[in-house]
Amino acid sequence: MPRLRFLIRFIIIGVLLHVYVGLRLIPDLPVPAAGKWLAVLWLVLSCLLIPPGMLSRAIKHQWLGDRLAWAGMLAMGFFSSLLMLTIARDVVLASLMTFDALWPHLANLADWRTGSSAGVIGFALLSSAFGFFNARRRAPVRAVDVPIRGLPAALDGLTIVQLSDIHVGSTIKHDYVEAIVRAVNRLEPDIVAITGDVVDGSVARLASDTAPLGRLAAHYGVYVVTGNHEYYSGADAWIAEFRRIGLTVLMNQHVVIEHRGARLVLAGVTDYSADHFDPAQRSDPAGALAGAPADVDTRVLLAHQPRSAHAAADAGFTLQLSGHTHGGQIFPWNFLVRLQQPFTAGLSKLGSLWVYTSRGTGYWGPPKRLGAPSEITQVRLVGAH
């Protein structure tokens, strides 16, 4: 019942936003009446496509569900830009009306209205096409040096390649994942760390698409922690599947890695919200260090959400690798991320703890990235004075 109420609210809000865009743009479009009716038809079609796209995982026939997801998510991606640009246009027009009231004939408001209505639609199309390209290309490699005081000389230069938020699902499939795996393996990393939200869907639907992850190679292993989307998709089944294909799942656990005679503690926690789904899997950064050698000061934590950082700092970790935020994925949503998470993207510091927040290696929802490029992150530990 709560999910049904949420869906009804989502549809009502979506319809109202479409009506707002239509009323603000269509009357001012510099096109014949037939063109305006086509714009109305598109808005109606968008309203009809987005909800099935959001619910596509619940459709029994995967072929149909995947295609509905593509149609709905493309419509959502375009409409998100159209909505933001329409709001921006209204702000500009309101400002021009104010100026016109103070200084009459400063600007031709009629020309501004017609030109900007067409410009909003054109720019929304261009930005959506650019965002689609950014989302669907293989994530580029982003090199990040993390300066660590007291780092043993033998660990200087150790590399951890981080993948996060791939979101294998209706629009991200085997070939997309395979391209990521090839790029990672070319880097010949010491460690591969996957910081959650690998999947959006069941093992039965997606096992063949996640299979390439089993071919990831690193000198000291491939490690994965759960994200919130694993819990939406059946976490226990996915944990078993990740282990079956050769990944090491860290569930509030750690391993000790020896590199050139020096040691490093690599720990991983369940998602910050895991206890909402299974109280036994409550995220516990301090517990992940239970039994760790006290004389090893370099401690790296894999935690899906950046907001694990406060507990990680209290537990004495040196570096936390996280994801979850996607860097906002589509401008200007990146500004809203800070309402929930302490960090949005990139390298930050909390006391003595370094936190690196990946923008994600895939995408969620609309196949679109604007202002937040995807990444395969090559983290290198370096000594600091």
C-alpha positions as CSV (number, residue, x, y, z in Angstrom):
1,M,0.0,0.0,0.0
2,P,2.8,2.6,0.8
3,R,4.3,1.8,-2.6
4,L,1.0,2.3,-4.3
5,R,0.5,5.7,-2.6
6,F,4.0,6.7,-3.6
7,L,3.2,5.7,-7.2
8,I,0.0,7.7,-7.3
9,R,1.7,10.8,-5.9
10,F,4.5,10.4,-8.4
11,I,2.1,10.2,-11.3
12,I,0.0,13.2,-10.1
13,I,3.1,15.3,-9.6
14,G,4.5,14.2,-13.0
15,V,1.3,15.1,-14.8
16,L,1.2,18.5,-13.1
17,L,4.8,19.3,-14.1
18,H,4.0,18.3,-17.7
19,V,1.0,20.6,-17.6
20,Y,3.2,23.4,-16.2
21,V,5.7,23.0,-19.0
22,G,3.0,22.8,-21.7
23,L,1.3,26.0,-20.5
24,R,4.5,27.9,-20.2
25,L,6.0,26.9,-23.5
26,I,3.4,25.8,-26.1
27,P,1.4,29.1,-26.4
28,D,4.6,31.0,-27.2
29,L,6.1,28.6,-29.7
30,P,6.7,30.3,-33.1
31,V,5.1,27.4,-35.0
32,P,1.7,26.8,-36.7
33,A,-1.2,25.3,-34.7
34,A,-0.3,21.9,-36.0
35,G,3.2,22.1,-34.5
36,K,1.7,23.2,-31.1
37,W,-0.6,20.1,-31.2
38,L,2.4,17.9,-31.8
39,A,4.0,19.4,-28.7
40,V,0.9,18.7,-26.7
41,L,0.9,15.1,-28.1
42,W,4.5,14.6,-27.0
43,L,3.8,15.8,-23.5
44,V,0.9,13.4,-23.2
45,L,3.1,10.6,-24.5
46,S,5.8,11.5,-22.0
47,C,3.3,11.3,-19.2
48,L,2.2,7.8,-20.4
49,L,5.8,6.5,-20.9
50,I,7.5,7.5,-17.7
51,P,5.5,5.5,-15.1
52,P,5.8,2.1,-17.0
53,G,9.5,2.9,-17.5
54,M,9.9,3.3,-13.7
55,L,8.0,0.0,-13.1
56,S,9.6,-2.0,-15.9
57,R,11.4,-4.4,-13.5
58,A,8.0,-5.7,-12.3
59,I,7.0,-6.7,-15.9
60,K,7.3,-10.5,-16.2
61,H,8.5,-10.5,-19.8
62,Q,12.0,-9.1,-19.7
63,W,12.1,-8.2,-23.4
64,L,9.1,-6.0,-23.0
65,G,10.2,-4.6,-19.6
66,D,13.6,-3.6,-21.0
67,R,12.0,-1.7,-24.0
68,L,9.6,0.1,-21.8
69,A,12.5,1.1,-19.5
70,W,14.3,2.5,-22.5
71,A,11.3,4.5,-23.7
72,G,10.4,5.7,-20.2
73,M,13.9,6.7,-19.2
74,L,14.7,8.5,-22.4
75,A,11.4,10.5,-22.0
76,M,12.3,11.2,-18.3
77,G,15.8,12.3,-19.2
78,F,14.5,14.8,-21.9
79,F,11.7,16.0,-19.7
80,S,14.1,16.7,-16.7
81,S,16.1,19.1,-18.9
82,L,12.9,20.6,-20.4
83,L,11.5,21.2,-16.9
84,M,14.7,22.9,-15.5
85,L,15.1,25.1,-18.6
86,T,11.4,26.1,-18.4
87,I,11.9,27.2,-14.8
88,A,15.0,29.1,-15.8
89,R,13.2,30.7,-18.7
90,D,10.4,31.8,-16.3
91,V,13.0,33.4,-14.0
92,V,14.5,35.3,-16.9
93,L,11.1,36.5,-18.2
94,A,10.1,37.6,-14.7
95,S,13.3,39.6,-14.5
96,L,12.7,41.2,-17.9
97,M,9.2,42.1,-16.9
98,T,10.5,43.8,-13.8
99,F,13.1,45.7,-15.9
100,D,10.4,46.6,-18.4
101,A,8.2,48.1,-15.7
102,L,11.1,50.2,-14.5
103,W,12.5,51.1,-17.9
104,P,9.8,50.6,-20.5
105,H,10.8,49.3,-23.9
106,L,14.2,48.1,-22.7
107,A,13.5,44.7,-24.2
108,N,10.9,43.3,-26.6
109,L,9.1,40.9,-24.3
110,A,7.1,39.3,-27.1
111,D,10.3,38.4,-29.0
112,W,11.9,37.1,-25.9
113,R,8.9,34.8,-25.2
114,T,8.7,33.3,-28.6
115,G,12.5,33.0,-29.1
116,S,13.1,31.5,-25.6
117,S,10.3,28.9,-25.9
118,A,11.8,27.5,-29.0
119,G,15.3,27.8,-27.5
120,V,14.3,25.9,-24.4
121,I,13.1,22.9,-26.5
122,G,16.2,23.0,-28.8
123,F,18.6,23.2,-25.9
124,A,16.8,20.4,-24.0
125,L,17.2,18.2,-27.1
126,L,20.9,19.1,-27.4
127,S,21.7,18.6,-23.7
128,S,19.8,15.3,-23.7
129,A,21.8,14.1,-26.7
130,F,25.1,15.1,-25.1
131,G,24.0,13.6,-21.8
132,F,23.1,10.4,-23.5
133,F,26.6,10.2,-25.1
134,N,28.3,10.8,-21.7
135,A,26.2,8.1,-20.0
136,R,26.5,5.4,-22.7
137,R,30.2,5.7,-23.4
138,R,32.6,3.6,-21.4
139,A,33.6,5.5,-18.2
140,P,37.0,7.1,-18.6
141,V,39.8,6.4,-16.1
142,R,40.2,9.1,-13.4
143,A,43.5,9.0,-11.6
144,V,43.5,10.2,-8.0
145,D,46.5,10.4,-5.6
146,V,45.7,10.2,-1.9
147,P,48.5,11.7,0.3
148,I,48.8,9.7,3.6
149,R,51.0,10.8,6.5
150,G,53.0,7.9,7.8
151,L,52.4,5.7,4.9
152,P,55.0,2.8,4.8
153,A,57.4,3.3,2.0
154,A,56.5,-0.1,0.6
155,L,52.9,1.0,0.2
156,D,53.7,4.2,-1.7
157,G,52.2,3.8,-5.2
158,L,49.8,0.9,-4.3
159,T,46.8,1.2,-6.6
160,I,43.1,0.5,-5.9
161,V,40.8,0.7,-8.9
162,Q,37.3,1.6,-7.7
163,L,34.1,0.8,-9.6
164,S,30.8,2.1,-8.2
165,D,27.1,2.4,-9.1
166,I,27.3,0.4,-12.3
167,H,23.5,-0.3,-12.1
168,V,23.3,-3.3,-14.4
169,G,19.7,-3.5,-15.3
170,S,17.2,-2.8,-18.1
171,T,19.5,-0.4,-20.1
172,I,23.0,-1.5,-18.9
173,K,23.8,-4.9,-20.1
174,H,26.7,-7.4,-20.7
175,D,28.6,-5.4,-23.4
176,Y,28.6,-2.3,-21.2
177,V,30.0,-4.3,-18.3
178,E,32.5,-6.1,-20.5
179,A,34.0,-2.8,-21.7
180,I,34.5,-1.7,-18.1
181,V,36.2,-5.0,-17.2
182,R,38.6,-4.7,-20.1
183,A,39.6,-1.2,-19.1
184,V,40.2,-2.1,-15.5
185,N,42.3,-5.1,-16.4
186,R,44.5,-3.0,-18.6
187,L,45.4,-0.9,-15.6
188,E,46.8,-4.0,-13.8
189,P,45.7,-2.8,-10.3
190,D,46.8,-4.1,-7.0
191,I,43.2,-4.1,-5.7
192,V,39.8,-3.8,-7.3
193,A,37.1,-2.3,-5.1
194,I,33.4,-2.3,-6.1
195,T,31.5,0.1,-3.8
196,G,28.0,-1.1,-4.2
197,D,24.9,-0.6,-6.4
198,V,26.1,-3.1,-8.9
199,V,22.6,-4.1,-10.0
200,D,19.0,-3.1,-10.5
201,G,17.1,-6.4,-10.8
202,S,17.1,-10.0,-9.8
203,V,19.9,-12.6,-10.2
204,A,17.6,-14.5,-12.5
205,R,17.3,-11.6,-14.9
206,L,20.8,-10.1,-14.7
207,A,23.3,-12.9,-13.9
208,S,24.5,-13.2,-17.5
209,D,25.0,-9.4,-17.6
210,T,27.1,-9.2,-14.4
211,A,29.1,-12.3,-15.4
212,P,32.0,-10.3,-16.9
213,L,32.8,-8.9,-13.4
214,G,34.1,-12.4,-12.6
215,R,36.9,-11.7,-15.0
216,L,38.2,-8.7,-13.2
217,A,41.8,-9.2,-12.2
218,A,44.0,-7.6,-9.5
219,H,47.1,-8.7,-7.7
220,Y,45.4,-8.9,-4.3
221,G,41.8,-9.6,-5.3
222,V,38.5,-8.1,-6.2
223,Y,36.3,-6.9,-3.3
224,V,32.7,-5.7,-3.3
225,V,30.3,-4.3,-0.7
226,T,26.6,-3.9,-0.9
227,G,24.7,-0.7,-1.9
228,N,21.1,0.1,-1.3
229,H,20.1,-1.2,-4.7
230,E,21.4,-4.6,-3.9
231,Y,18.8,-4.7,-1.1
232,Y,16.1,-3.5,-3.5
233,S,17.1,-6.4,-5.8
234,G,17.5,-9.3,-3.3
235,A,20.8,-8.8,-1.4
236,D,21.3,-12.3,-0.2
237,A,20.9,-13.8,-3.6
238,W,23.3,-11.2,-5.1
239,I,25.9,-11.8,-2.4
240,A,25.8,-15.5,-3.2
241,E,26.1,-14.7,-6.9
242,F,29.0,-12.3,-6.4
243,R,30.9,-15.0,-4.5
244,R,30.0,-17.6,-7.1
245,I,31.8,-15.6,-9.8
246,G,34.9,-15.1,-7.7
247,L,34.4,-11.7,-6.0
248,T,35.1,-11.3,-2.3
249,V,32.1,-9.8,-0.5
250,L,33.0,-7.8,2.6
251,M,30.1,-7.8,5.1
252,N,31.4,-5.7,8.0
253,Q,34.7,-7.6,7.6
254,H,38.3,-7.0,6.7
255,V,41.3,-8.6,5.1
256,V,44.9,-7.9,5.7
257,I,46.9,-7.3,2.5
258,E,50.7,-7.6,2.4
259,H,52.5,-5.6,-0.3
260,R,56.3,-5.6,-0.5
261,G,56.6,-6.5,3.1
262,A,54.2,-3.9,4.4
263,R,50.6,-4.5,5.5
264,L,47.3,-2.7,4.8
265,V,43.9,-3.4,6.3
266,L,41.1,-3.4,3.7
267,A,37.6,-3.4,5.2
268,G,34.1,-3.3,3.8
269,V,30.7,-2.6,5.3
270,T,27.1,-3.3,4.3
271,D,25.1,-0.3,3.0
272,Y,24.3,2.5,5.5
273,S,20.6,1.6,5.2
274,A,21.0,-2.2,5.2
275,D,19.4,-2.7,8.6
276,H,16.1,-1.3,7.2
277,F,16.0,-4.5,5.1
278,D,17.8,-7.0,7.4
279,P,18.6,-5.9,11.0
280,A,21.4,-8.6,11.1
281,Q,23.2,-6.7,8.3
282,R,23.5,-3.4,10.0
283,S,26.4,-1.4,8.7
284,D,29.3,-1.3,11.3
285,P,32.6,0.3,10.4
286,A,34.0,-0.3,13.9
287,G,32.9,-3.9,13.8
288,A,34.6,-4.4,10.4
289,L,38.0,-3.9,12.2
290,A,37.4,-6.6,14.8
291,G,40.5,-8.6,15.1
292,A,42.6,-6.4,12.8
293,P,46.3,-6.1,13.7
294,A,46.7,-3.0,15.9
295,D,50.1,-2.2,14.5
296,V,48.8,-1.6,10.9
297,D,47.9,2.0,10.6
298,T,46.9,2.1,7.0
299,R,43.2,1.2,6.9
300,V,40.9,1.5,3.9
301,L,37.2,1.2,4.2
302,L,34.8,0.4,1.3
303,A,31.4,1.9,2.2
304,H,28.7,2.6,-0.4
305,Q,27.4,5.8,1.1
306,P,29.6,8.8,2.0
307,R,27.6,9.3,5.2
308,S,29.4,6.3,6.7
309,A,32.4,8.6,7.0
310,H,31.7,9.9,10.5
311,A,31.7,6.3,11.9
312,A,34.7,5.5,9.8
313,A,36.7,8.4,11.2
314,D,35.7,7.4,14.7
315,A,36.9,3.9,14.0
316,G,40.3,5.1,12.9
317,F,40.2,4.5,9.2
318,T,42.7,6.3,6.9
319,L,40.7,6.3,3.7
320,Q,37.1,5.6,2.8
321,L,36.0,4.8,-0.8
322,S,32.3,5.5,-1.5
323,G,29.9,6.1,-4.3
324,H,26.1,6.4,-4.2
325,T,25.8,10.1,-5.2
326,H,26.6,9.7,-8.9
327,G,28.0,13.3,-8.4
328,G,24.3,14.3,-9.0
329,Q,24.4,12.7,-12.4
330,I,22.3,15.4,-14.1
331,F,22.8,19.1,-13.4
332,P,21.4,20.7,-11.3
333,W,20.5,17.7,-9.1
334,N,24.1,17.7,-7.8
335,F,23.1,20.6,-5.5
336,L,20.4,18.4,-3.8
337,V,22.9,15.6,-3.0
338,R,24.3,17.6,-0.1
339,L,20.9,17.6,1.6
340,Q,21.5,13.9,2.3
341,Q,25.2,13.2,2.0
342,P,28.3,15.0,3.5
343,F,30.2,14.7,0.2
344,T,29.0,14.8,-3.5
345,A,32.1,13.8,-5.5
346,G,35.9,13.7,-5.5
347,L,38.4,13.7,-2.7
348,S,37.5,15.3,0.7
349,K,38.7,15.1,4.2
350,L,36.9,14.6,7.5
351,G,39.3,15.1,10.4
352,S,42.2,12.7,9.6
353,L,40.0,10.6,7.3
354,W,40.3,10.9,3.5
355,V,37.0,10.2,1.7
356,Y,36.9,9.7,-2.0
357,T,33.3,9.7,-3.5
358,S,33.0,8.3,-7.0
359,R,30.6,9.8,-9.5
360,G,29.8,6.2,-10.5
361,T,30.8,4.0,-13.4
362,G,27.3,3.6,-14.8
363,Y,24.1,5.6,-14.3
364,W,20.7,5.1,-12.7
365,G,17.4,5.9,-14.4
366,P,17.7,8.1,-17.5
367,P,20.7,7.2,-19.7
368,K,22.0,10.7,-19.2
369,R,24.9,12.5,-17.5
370,L,25.3,16.3,-17.4
371,G,28.0,17.9,-15.4
372,A,28.9,14.7,-13.6
373,P,30.9,12.4,-15.8
374,S,31.2,8.7,-15.0
375,E,34.5,7.3,-13.9
376,I,36.7,4.3,-13.4
377,T,38.8,5.6,-10.5
378,Q,42.4,4.7,-10.2
379,V,43.3,5.5,-6.6
380,R,47.0,5.6,-5.7
381,L,48.3,5.8,-2.2
382,V,51.2,8.2,-1.8
383,G,53.3,9.3,1.2
384,A,52.8,12.8,2.6
385,H,55.2,14.8,4.7
